[in-house]
Amino acid sequence: MSETSLSSEETPRIREMEIDDFPEVFHIGEEVFTVEFSQSLYRTWDEFEITTMFNSDTELCLVAEMGGRIAGFALGTTVNKHNSAWKYGYLVWLGVRRDIQKGRVGSRLFNEIRRRMMEQGVRMIIIDTSSDNRAAINFFRKQGFDDFQEHVYMSLNLTRKARKKTVKKP
């Protein structure tokens, strides 16, 4: 594939992802979702993220195409909670090539996934991002998200030998 430069001024075409898009989507995700960028990311970006989402919610796996190349993608799903009348949308991944971020590609992807979720009866969309990811937080606030909540994620390294606590006798 030839390297065609993407202009942030070109209007992207939003469409459902196809199997042939997987490699390009995967590489954009590798570029955007790095350990350095978000060290506390509890989900890791790998090829299974794409295939799992695609196999379960094809209509919520979208790409933005510009100049014959994929400029960004959005992967979402819906959740029906037991004993709840509400259907939730979960935007799991939204990634745009670094060189064209701030060019409205992400907004267009989000608007389309929101429209599709509304058609499916979703009443609330949920996203999550690292609390230090200011760019993502600002982006989602511009999309209308509020009720900012911080969560604590903890880890336990099971490969380290656990120290036995000594108990002092009275």
matplotlib code that plots the C-alpha trace (Angstrom):
import matplotlib.pyplot as plt

x = [0.0, 1.4, 1.8, -0.9, -0.8, -4.1, -5.4, -7.2, -9.4, -10.8, -14.1, -13.8, -16.3, -17.6, -18.5, -18.7, -15.4, -14.5, -12.2, -9.7, -9.5, -8.1, -4.4, -4.7, -7.0, -4.6, -1.6, -3.4, -4.3, -0.6, 0.3, -2.3, -2.7, 0.9, 2.1, 3.9, 0.7, -1.4, 0.5, -2.6, -4.5, -6.2, -7.1, -4.3, -4.5, -4.1, -5.5, -8.1, -9.7, -10.6, -11.8, -13.8, -15.6, -16.1, -17.6, -20.0, -21.1, -20.2, -22.5, -20.7, -17.2, -16.6, -13.8, -13.2, -11.7, -9.9, -7.9, -8.3, -6.8, -8.2, -7.8, -9.4, -11.8, -14.4, -15.2, -18.3, -20.8, -24.1, -24.9, -28.2, -28.0, -30.1, -33.0, -32.5, -34.8, -31.8, -29.6, -26.1, -23.6, -19.9, -17.4, -14.5, -11.9, -11.7, -8.5, -7.3, -4.0, -1.7, -0.9, -4.5, -5.9, -7.9, -9.2, -12.8, -12.3, -12.9, -16.0, -17.4, -16.7, -18.3, -21.4, -22.0, -21.5, -23.8, -26.5, -26.3, -26.5, -29.5, -31.2, -30.5, -32.3, -29.2, -30.0, -26.5, -23.1, -20.1, -16.5, -13.4, -9.9, -6.9, -7.5, -4.3, -5.3, -6.3, -6.7, -9.3, -11.1, -11.3, -12.5, -15.3, -16.4, -16.8, -19.0, -21.3, -19.9, -20.0, -20.3, -16.5, -15.6, -12.2, -11.8, -8.9, -7.4, -5.0, -2.8, -1.2, 2.0, 1.5, 5.0, 6.6, 6.9, 4.6, 6.2, 4.7, 3.7, 5.0, 2.6, 3.9, 2.9, 1.6]
y = [0.0, 3.4, 6.0, 8.5, 11.5, 12.2, 15.7, 16.6, 18.9, 16.0, 14.7, 11.1, 8.4, 6.5, 2.9, -0.5, -2.3, -5.2, -8.1, -6.5, -3.5, -5.4, -5.0, -1.2, -0.8, -2.9, -0.8, 2.5, 0.9, 0.0, 3.6, 5.1, 2.7, 2.4, 1.6, 4.9, 6.8, 5.1, 3.0, 2.1, 0.8, -2.3, -3.6, -4.2, -3.6, -6.7, -8.4, -10.2, -6.9, -6.3, -9.9, -10.3, -7.0, -7.6, -11.1, -9.9, -6.4, -5.9, -2.9, -1.1, -1.6, 1.4, 2.9, 6.4, 6.2, 9.1, 9.0, 5.2, 4.7, 4.1, 7.2, 6.0, 3.5, 3.0, -0.3, -0.5, -2.9, -2.9, -4.3, -5.3, -5.4, -8.0, -6.3, -3.0, -1.5, 0.4, -0.7, 0.6, 1.3, 0.8, 2.6, 0.3, 1.7, 4.9, 5.6, 8.1, 8.3, 10.6, 12.8, 13.8, 14.0, 17.1, 16.9, 15.9, 12.2, 11.1, 13.3, 11.9, 8.3, 9.0, 10.7, 7.6, 5.1, 7.2, 7.2, 3.5, 2.8, 5.1, 3.0, -0.1, 1.4, 2.5, 5.0, 5.7, 5.4, 4.6, 5.1, 4.8, 6.2, 6.8, 9.7, 11.3, 11.1, 14.8, 14.7, 11.9, 13.5, 16.8, 15.0, 13.2, 16.2, 18.0, 15.1, 15.8, 13.3, 14.4, 12.8, 12.3, 9.5, 8.2, 4.5, 2.7, -0.3, -2.4, -5.2, -8.2, -9.7, -13.4, -14.2, -12.7, -14.9, -13.6, -12.8, -14.5, -12.0, -12.8, -12.6, -11.3, -13.3, -11.4]
z = [0.0, -0.9, 1.9, 1.1, 3.4, 5.2, 5.5, 8.6, 6.4, 4.3, 5.5, 6.5, 5.4, 8.4, 7.6, 9.3, 9.7, 7.4, 7.9, 5.5, 7.8, 10.7, 10.0, 9.6, 12.6, 14.7, 13.7, 14.6, 18.0, 18.5, 17.7, 20.0, 22.9, 24.2, 27.7, 27.8, 26.9, 29.5, 32.0, 34.1, 31.1, 32.5, 29.1, 26.7, 23.0, 20.9, 17.9, 20.0, 20.9, 17.3, 16.5, 19.7, 19.2, 15.5, 16.1, 18.8, 17.6, 14.0, 13.6, 16.4, 14.9, 12.7, 10.7, 9.3, 5.8, 4.1, 0.9, 0.7, 4.2, 7.6, 9.7, 12.9, 14.4, 17.1, 18.8, 20.9, 22.4, 24.3, 27.7, 29.2, 33.0, 34.9, 36.6, 34.8, 32.2, 30.8, 27.9, 28.1, 25.4, 26.1, 23.8, 24.4, 22.0, 19.9, 18.1, 15.5, 13.7, 15.7, 12.7, 12.2, 15.7, 16.4, 12.8, 13.8, 12.8, 16.4, 16.7, 13.5, 14.7, 18.1, 16.5, 14.3, 17.1, 19.3, 16.6, 16.1, 19.8, 20.1, 17.3, 19.4, 22.4, 24.4, 27.1, 28.4, 26.9, 29.1, 28.4, 30.5, 30.2, 32.5, 34.9, 33.6, 29.9, 29.6, 25.8, 26.1, 29.0, 27.1, 24.0, 25.8, 27.7, 24.3, 23.2, 26.2, 28.8, 32.4, 35.8, 35.8, 38.3, 39.2, 39.8, 41.5, 39.7, 41.7, 40.6, 42.3, 40.7, 41.1, 39.9, 43.0, 46.0, 48.7, 52.1, 55.0, 57.7, 61.1, 63.9, 67.2, 70.2, 73.2]

ax = plt.figure().add_subplot(projection="3d")
ax.plot(x, y, z, "-o")
ax.set_aspect("equal")
plt.show()
